[in-house]
Amino acid sequence: MKTKYKALIFNFLGFSILFVGGRLLIGMLLSLNTLALAFIAAVAASILAPKFSAVKTKSGEKLMMKWIFIKGFREL
């Protein structure tokens, strides 16, 4: 599998797990409209989710990750 596709799948999985978990958690704590719950969960998940990307280097294409909880980039 190409690293671009791996990055796309990892980005989707990271966002979706945080979105569903955040929506359920916020839904238990607050009684808001479902559209407002989805919007708040989507914003929170897009900020908190790790970002993956495929980077071309001299030795080949590598999968890199950036997250707000770690400093700098991490190679996978």
Secondary structure, DSSP 4 states (H G I P E B T S, - for coil): --HHHHHHHHHHHHHHHHHHHHHHHHHHH----HHHHHHHHHHHHHHHS-EEEEEEETTEEEEEEE-TTSSSEEE-
